[in-house]
Amino acid sequence: MIRHIVLFKFKPGCSWDDQRAVAAELSSQQVGARVPELLEWRTGRNVSTRDVAYDFVAMGLVRDDADLQRYLFHDFHQFSAGLWREIATWVIADLEEPVSSDHDV
């Protein structure tokens, strides 16, 4: 299993008051329902106000690298990433997780 984590940081001049940020957030919330390879999907605004904090997170769980690649190139994921590309930068981490009995392998 692979846990895919993405942290988004707004570009200068962008905030949650910007409708583009709200549109990107809403699109990200739908990724889990639109990309069948995702076993889990969670998104949310960061509540931390520290300078090093990012603004938004998306986390997904896939079975393996092949599913991760299908997710990355899925049309809806690409659409959603395009919305973020206009307003934010991001960093990612892909972590191997032990297989859980909660998910079919």
LINGI-V479784 format. One record per residue. RES is the residue in three letters. PSI is psi as a letter, one per 30 degrees, with the letter a starting at -180 (* if undefined). NEAR is the number of other ideal C-beta (glycine too) atoms within 10 Angstrom. Layout:
res:RES psi:PSI near:NEAR
res:RES psi:PSI near:NEAR
This chain:
res:MET psi:k near:17
res:ILE psi:k near:17
res:ARG psi:j near:14
res:HIS psi:k near:20
res:ILE psi:k near:14
res:VAL psi:k near:19
res:LEU psi:k near:18
res:PHE psi:k near:22
res:LYS psi:k near:16
res:PHE psi:k near:19
res:LYS psi:l near:10
res:PRO psi:k near:4
res:GLY psi:f near:7
res:CYS psi:k near:16
res:SER psi:a near:9
res:TRP psi:f near:12
res:ASP psi:f near:7
res:ASP psi:k near:14
res:GLN psi:f near:8
res:ARG psi:e near:14
res:ALA psi:e near:22
res:VAL psi:e near:11
res:ALA psi:e near:15
res:ALA psi:e near:24
res:GLU psi:e near:20
res:LEU psi:e near:12
res:SER psi:e near:19
res:SER psi:e near:22
res:GLN psi:f near:15
res:GLN psi:f near:14
res:VAL psi:e near:20
res:GLY psi:e near:18
res:ALA psi:f near:10
res:ARG psi:f near:15
res:VAL psi:j near:20
res:PRO psi:f near:11
res:GLU psi:f near:18
res:LEU psi:j near:22
res:LEU psi:e near:18
res:GLU psi:l near:15
res:TRP psi:k near:19
res:ARG psi:k near:12
res:THR psi:l near:19
res:GLY psi:l near:12
res:ARG psi:k near:11
res:ASN psi:k near:14
res:VAL psi:f near:6
res:SER psi:k near:9
res:THR psi:g near:6
res:ARG psi:k near:6
res:ASP psi:e near:5
res:VAL psi:f near:6
res:ALA psi:k near:11
res:TYR psi:l near:16
res:ASP psi:f near:19
res:PHE psi:k near:21
res:VAL psi:k near:16
res:ALA psi:k near:24
res:MET psi:k near:18
res:GLY psi:l near:24
res:LEU psi:k near:22
res:VAL psi:l near:24
res:ARG psi:e near:16
res:ASP psi:a near:12
res:ASP psi:e near:11
res:ALA psi:e near:10
res:ASP psi:e near:20
res:LEU psi:e near:18
res:GLN psi:e near:12
res:ARG psi:e near:15
res:TYR psi:e near:20
res:LEU psi:e near:15
res:PHE psi:g near:9
res:HIS psi:k near:17
res:ASP psi:e near:9
res:PHE psi:e near:14
res:HIS psi:e near:21
res:GLN psi:e near:10
res:PHE psi:e near:13
res:SER psi:e near:23
res:ALA psi:e near:17
res:GLY psi:e near:11
res:LEU psi:e near:17
res:TRP psi:e near:22
res:ARG psi:e near:12
res:GLU psi:f near:13
res:ILE psi:f near:19
res:ALA psi:l near:19
res:THR psi:l near:12
res:TRP psi:l near:16
res:VAL psi:l near:10
res:ILE psi:l near:10
res:ALA psi:k near:10
res:ASP psi:j near:13
res:LEU psi:k near:11
res:GLU psi:k near:9
res:GLU psi:k near:11
res:PRO psi:l near:5
res:VAL psi:k near:10
res:SER psi:k near:11
res:SER psi:f near:6
res:ASP psi:f near:8
res:HIS psi:k near:13
res:ASP psi:k near:7
res:VAL psi:* near:9
